[in-house]
Amino acid sequence: MKLKLSSPPTLNTHEEAVKYFISQMDIEMLNDILDNEKTYQDFSKEEFIARLGKSFNNLKDYKNTHLLIFPGYCDHCTCINKGKSGFIFYGNKSKHYLNLIFDVNDTGRVTDLHECNEFKETIKPKFKPRFRVYIDGFKNGPF
């Protein structure tokens, strides 16, 4: 039996690459492509990567091999991020999820990533979401 390896899609922008490597739960590639000088969710890049890596490990503990991507936006009425776009990432097996607002500059480069407590999908999944996985340790889901 031959093992079929699929090649990654063509990634034309930094945003596409970040989204893809999150969906693959590839923390090493995210560490390589995110800017060292930036903060993400008000954490240093190093701290953000460590926290995101723990979230990925939690998702993998539930037998998820990748994350399904659905677009959306912040729908909080008083949030400074209201209307900003992002993505919700569902575990392919457990349907546990995390969501991230993507701040992207004019050249398509991701300048910040952060969780949103009032995230609304623009395309609804055809399955029932389970538990939210938090990057910020102040909010504890089932993990």
C-alpha positions in Angstrom: 0.0 0.0 0.0 1.4 3.4 -1.0 1.1 6.3 1.3 -0.3 9.4 -0.6 1.2 12.6 0.5 -0.6 15.7 -0.5 1.4 18.9 -1.2 0.4 22.1 0.5 -1.7 24.5 -1.5 -0.1 27.5 -3.2 0.2 30.2 -0.5 0.3 33.6 -2.1 0.1 35.9 0.9 1.4 35.8 4.5 -2.2 35.7 5.7 -2.9 32.6 3.6 0.3 30.9 5.0 -0.6 31.8 8.6 -4.2 30.4 8.1 -2.9 27.3 6.4 -0.3 26.5 9.1 -2.9 27.1 11.9 -5.2 24.6 10.1 -2.4 22.1 10.0 -1.5 22.8 13.7 2.1 23.3 12.5 3.5 25.4 15.4 7.1 25.2 14.0 6.1 26.9 10.7 4.0 29.5 12.5 7.1 30.2 14.7 9.1 30.7 11.5 6.7 32.9 9.6 5.4 35.2 12.4 7.4 38.4 13.1 9.7 38.2 16.1 9.2 41.9 16.8 5.4 41.8 17.0 3.1 40.9 19.8 0.2 38.6 19.3 -2.8 39.0 21.6 -0.6 41.3 23.7 1.9 38.4 24.3 5.4 38.3 23.0 5.6 36.1 19.9 7.4 33.5 22.0 4.7 33.4 24.6 1.9 33.4 22.0 3.5 30.5 20.1 3.9 28.5 23.4 0.2 29.1 24.3 -1.0 28.3 20.8 1.1 25.2 20.8 -0.6 24.0 24.0 -4.0 24.6 22.3 -2.9 22.5 19.4 -1.7 19.7 21.7 -5.1 19.8 23.4 -6.8 19.5 20.0 -4.5 16.7 19.0 -5.4 14.9 22.3 -8.9 14.6 20.9 -7.6 12.9 17.8 -7.8 15.9 15.5 -5.3 15.8 12.7 -6.2 19.2 11.2 -8.6 22.1 11.6 -11.5 23.0 9.4 -11.6 26.8 8.5 -14.7 29.0 8.5 -14.6 32.7 8.0 -16.2 35.2 10.3 -15.8 38.5 12.2 -16.0 40.1 15.6 -19.7 40.9 16.4 -19.2 42.5 19.9 -21.1 45.7 20.0 -18.5 47.7 22.0 -15.3 46.0 21.1 -12.5 47.9 19.2 -12.3 44.9 16.9 -16.0 45.0 15.9 -16.3 44.1 12.3 -12.7 42.8 11.9 -12.5 39.6 10.1 -10.9 36.3 11.2 -11.5 32.6 11.2 -12.8 29.9 13.4 -10.8 26.7 13.3 -12.7 23.4 14.2 -11.1 20.1 15.0 -11.8 17.7 12.2 -12.8 15.0 14.7 -13.9 16.5 17.9 -15.3 19.8 16.6 -13.6 21.6 19.5 -12.6 25.0 18.2 -10.6 28.2 18.5 -11.2 31.5 16.8 -8.8 34.2 15.8 -9.2 37.8 14.5 -6.5 38.5 11.9 -5.1 42.0 11.7 -3.6 42.2 8.2 -1.8 45.2 6.6 -2.2 46.4 3.0 0.5 44.0 1.7 -1.3 40.9 3.2 1.0 40.5 6.1 -0.5 39.4 9.5 0.4 42.0 12.1 -1.6 40.6 15.0 -3.7 37.6 15.9 -6.1 37.5 18.8 -9.1 35.6 20.2 -12.6 37.0 20.1 -15.4 36.3 22.6 -18.1 37.4 20.2 -17.0 35.7 17.0 -19.7 35.1 14.4 -19.2 32.8 11.4 -20.2 34.1 8.0 -20.6 30.5 6.8 -22.1 28.1 9.4 -20.8 24.6 9.7 -23.1 21.7 9.1 -22.1 20.2 12.5 -22.6 21.1 16.1 -19.5 22.9 17.6 -18.2 21.4 20.8 -16.0 23.2 23.3 -13.9 26.3 22.7 -10.1 26.0 23.1 -8.6 29.2 24.6 -5.1 30.5 24.0 -5.4 32.9 26.9 -5.1 30.9 30.1 -7.5 33.2 31.9 -10.4 31.5 30.2 -10.5 27.8 30.8 -12.7 25.5 28.6 -12.7 21.8 29.1 -8.9 21.8 28.8 
